[in-house]
Amino acid sequence: MKLTKKLSILVFSFTTTLASTAVITGTYIPVAQAQYDPNYVLDPKSLVFNGGFELDPLVDPNNPNTTNPNVTGWTKSGDPLDTSLIKISNFPHSGNQGLSLGGFTGLSYISQALSTQPGQQYELSYYLASTDEAPDLDNQFQAFVGGKNIFDQKNISFQDYTPYKFDFIADASSTELKFGSVDTHAFLYLDDVSVKAVPEPSAIGGIAVTAGLLGIWLKKKKVII
């Protein structure tokens, strides 16, 4: 997408509070399915609230270019020019909706505080897509956990939703999860953000031992019968 076209989208967003978003051709779900489900839960074990971005309905489900700037559970920060283009869209990895990241004057952020247990290991996972193509390739995406930058990549070329996973150990009862993004020419898309506790190895071993003993007991019982 050329910069002039994206500028026109920004102007439209500021004058009507609605903005067009770039799409990957053929990836929008059918209108008949583009209805948000307020009861949708990405993963009941995840600490992230609204990690699937399904809690805010599209402004107009019949128009994929009319998106919703509200993102329940997440806090936006950065220049208003950029945060105005952080919007719900109906280009999802799963479910019916995802998050469009379109700020282009500088990095803007979305974040939320997670309730964590100090010393516990967690797994962060998310899916990221890009509509950028050379020679118009100028973007950046960052991920932070507890103020630490765990992922920082520039010039992410065209890709469908791609999984990313990282392990971290919480050092406080509240851990901030934050994503930063900027895209000069096109858009990045984020979906299915999850943070789950990683079971202790001893617990996993205990389950395996229990299952093994149960198998032996059943085998012996069968022989006796």
Sequence and secondary structure as in RCSB ss.txt:
>XXXX:A:sequence
MKLTKKLSILVFSFTTTLASTAVITGTYIPVAQAQYDPNYVLDPKSLVFNGGFELDPLVDPNNPNTTNPNVTGWT
KSGDPLDTSLIKISNFPHSGNQGLSLGGFTGLSYISQALSTQPGQQYELSYYLASTDEAPDLDNQFQAFVGGKNI
FDQKNISFQDYTPYKFDFIADASSTELKFGSVDTHAFLYLDDVSVKAVPEPSAIGGIAVTAGLLGIWLKKKKVII
>XXXX:A:secstr
  HHHHHHHHHHHHHHS       TT S  GGG    TT  S TT   TTTT  SS  S TT TT  B   TT E
EES HHHHTTEEEES  SSSS EEEE   SS EEEEEEEE  TT EEEEEEEEEE  BTTB  EEEEEEETTEEE
EEEE   SEEEEEEEEEEE  SSEEEEEEEEEESSS EEEEEEEEEE   HHHHHHHHHHHHHHHHHHHHHHHH 
